[in-house]
Amino acid sequence: MTSDSSSLRSALAGYSWHASHLAAVLLGNRAEAARFHQQAHRDGIPLEMVLPADRESFPDDVIAIACQLRREWLDETGRLPDEDVRQAVEQFLTSHNTASLATGSGTSVRCTPIEYVYRDGTMYLFTEGGMKFANLYRNRHVSLSVYDPFTGLSDLAGM
C-alpha cells in the first residue's frame, strides 16, 4: 500500500466497516506507518492499526503480521461454539449444496467446486474422482469453503 490514504479509501469503497477489524500493512518504517494511520483517521477510515513492513523481508513480515492479527482478534480458547453458533452453522451448511475443496500434494494444489450434502454433523461430498483424490491420498489436509452468492463486500458470507 502506498502512503496515500486515498488509495485505501478507494480500495474500501462500498465495504461495510461496522463490526469489522481493519488493519493496513505499509511498506515503510514505523514513523511512516504512524503518519499513515493518523491520516487515515483524519480521512474517516477506522483503521485499528497500521503495521510497517520492510521491502526486503516483505513476505516474512506479512506472515508475521497476519499471525499477530489472528492472535489479537480471534478467540483461541479452543472451546466448542455455543448452541446458537452451532445452529447458525448447521442452518448455513444445510441451506447450501456447493463448496470449494482445496487439496494439495508436493507443489500441486487443486481447488474444485464440489457438490455436498450436510446431515447430522457430517458433510458428504459428491464427485467423479480425479486429481483431488490423488492429492487426498498423499495429503489428508484440506480446506473446504462454502459461500453465499457474491453481491458485494458488505454482504459477503461464507465459512
Contacts in CASP RR format, 6 or more apart in sequence:
PFRMAT RR
TARGET T0000
AUTHOR 0000-0000-0000
METHOD contacts of the structure
MODEL  1
MTSDSSSLRSALAGYSWHASHLAAVLLGNRAEAARFHQQAHRDGIPLEMV
LPADRESFPDDVIAIACQLRREWLDETGRLPDEDVRQAVEQFLTSHNTAS
LATGSGTSVRCTPIEYVYRDGTMYLFTEGGMKFANLYRNRHVSLSVYDPF
TGLSDLAGM
1 7 0 8 1.000
1 8 0 8 1.000
1 24 0 8 1.000
1 25 0 8 1.000
1 26 0 8 1.000
1 27 0 8 1.000
3 26 0 8 1.000
3 28 0 8 1.000
3 32 0 8 1.000
3 35 0 8 1.000
3 36 0 8 1.000
5 36 0 8 1.000
5 39 0 8 1.000
5 40 0 8 1.000
5 43 0 8 1.000
5 45 0 8 1.000
6 43 0 8 1.000
8 24 0 8 1.000
8 40 0 8 1.000
8 45 0 8 1.000
9 43 0 8 1.000
9 45 0 8 1.000
12 22 0 8 1.000
12 45 0 8 1.000
14 152 0 8 1.000
14 153 0 8 1.000
14 154 0 8 1.000
15 153 0 8 1.000
15 154 0 8 1.000
16 153 0 8 1.000
16 154 0 8 1.000
16 155 0 8 1.000
17 46 0 8 1.000
21 48 0 8 1.000
21 69 0 8 1.000
21 73 0 8 1.000
22 45 0 8 1.000
22 46 0 8 1.000
22 47 0 8 1.000
22 48 0 8 1.000
23 47 0 8 1.000
23 48 0 8 1.000
23 49 0 8 1.000
23 50 0 8 1.000
23 51 0 8 1.000
23 65 0 8 1.000
23 69 0 8 1.000
24 36 0 8 1.000
24 37 0 8 1.000
24 40 0 8 1.000
24 47 0 8 1.000
24 49 0 8 1.000
24 50 0 8 1.000
24 51 0 8 1.000
25 50 0 8 1.000
25 51 0 8 1.000
25 52 0 8 1.000
25 53 0 8 1.000
25 61 0 8 1.000
25 62 0 8 1.000
25 65 0 8 1.000
26 32 0 8 1.000
26 33 0 8 1.000
26 36 0 8 1.000
26 50 0 8 1.000
26 51 0 8 1.000
26 52 0 8 1.000
26 53 0 8 1.000
27 52 0 8 1.000
27 53 0 8 1.000
27 54 0 8 1.000
27 55 0 8 1.000
27 58 0 8 1.000
28 52 0 8 1.000
28 53 0 8 1.000
28 54 0 8 1.000
28 55 0 8 1.000
29 52 0 8 1.000
30 52 0 8 1.000
32 52 0 8 1.000
33 50 0 8 1.000
33 51 0 8 1.000
33 52 0 8 1.000
34 50 0 8 1.000
36 50 0 8 1.000
37 47 0 8 1.000
37 49 0 8 1.000
37 50 0 8 1.000
40 47 0 8 1.000
40 50 0 8 1.000
41 47 0 8 1.000
51 65 0 8 1.000
51 68 0 8 1.000
52 61 0 8 1.000
53 61 0 8 1.000
53 62 0 8 1.000
53 65 0 8 1.000
54 61 0 8 1.000
70 76 0 8 1.000
80 86 0 8 1.000
81 89 0 8 1.000
89 159 0 8 1.000
90 118 0 8 1.000
90 121 0 8 1.000
92 146 0 8 1.000
92 157 0 8 1.000
92 158 0 8 1.000
92 159 0 8 1.000
93 118 0 8 1.000
93 123 0 8 1.000
93 146 0 8 1.000
93 159 0 8 1.000
94 118 0 8 1.000
96 146 0 8 1.000
96 147 0 8 1.000
96 148 0 8 1.000
97 115 0 8 1.000
97 116 0 8 1.000
97 117 0 8 1.000
98 113 0 8 1.000
98 114 0 8 1.000
98 115 0 8 1.000
98 116 0 8 1.000
98 146 0 8 1.000
99 113 0 8 1.000
99 114 0 8 1.000
99 116 0 8 1.000
99 123 0 8 1.000
99 125 0 8 1.000
99 144 0 8 1.000
99 145 0 8 1.000
99 146 0 8 1.000
100 111 0 8 1.000
100 112 0 8 1.000
100 113 0 8 1.000
100 114 0 8 1.000
100 143 0 8 1.000
100 144 0 8 1.000
100 145 0 8 1.000
100 146 0 8 1.000
100 147 0 8 1.000
101 111 0 8 1.000
101 112 0 8 1.000
101 113 0 8 1.000
101 114 0 8 1.000
101 125 0 8 1.000
101 132 0 8 1.000
101 142 0 8 1.000
101 143 0 8 1.000
101 144 0 8 1.000
102 109 0 8 1.000
102 110 0 8 1.000
102 111 0 8 1.000
102 112 0 8 1.000
102 142 0 8 1.000
102 143 0 8 1.000
102 144 0 8 1.000
102 145 0 8 1.000
103 109 0 8 1.000
103 110 0 8 1.000
103 111 0 8 1.000
103 112 0 8 1.000
103 131 0 8 1.000
103 132 0 8 1.000
103 135 0 8 1.000
103 136 0 8 1.000
103 139 0 8 1.000
103 142 0 8 1.000
104 110 0 8 1.000
104 135 0 8 1.000
104 138 0 8 1.000
104 139 0 8 1.000
104 141 0 8 1.000
104 142 0 8 1.000
105 134 0 8 1.000
105 135 0 8 1.000
105 138 0 8 1.000
105 139 0 8 1.000
106 138 0 8 1.000
106 139 0 8 1.000
108 131 0 8 1.000
108 135 0 8 1.000
110 131 0 8 1.000
110 132 0 8 1.000
110 135 0 8 1.000
111 143 0 8 1.000
112 127 0 8 1.000
112 132 0 8 1.000
114 125 0 8 1.000
114 126 0 8 1.000
114 127 0 8 1.000
114 132 0 8 1.000
115 125 0 8 1.000
115 126 0 8 1.000
115 127 0 8 1.000
116 123 0 8 1.000
116 124 0 8 1.000
116 125 0 8 1.000
116 126 0 8 1.000
116 146 0 8 1.000
117 123 0 8 1.000
117 124 0 8 1.000
117 126 0 8 1.000
118 124 0 8 1.000
123 144 0 8 1.000
127 133 0 8 1.000
136 142 0 8 1.000
145 158 0 8 1.000
145 159 0 8 1.000
146 158 0 8 1.000
146 159 0 8 1.000
147 156 0 8 1.000
147 157 0 8 1.000
147 158 0 8 1.000
148 155 0 8 1.000
148 156 0 8 1.000
148 157 0 8 1.000
148 158 0 8 1.000
150 156 0 8 1.000
END
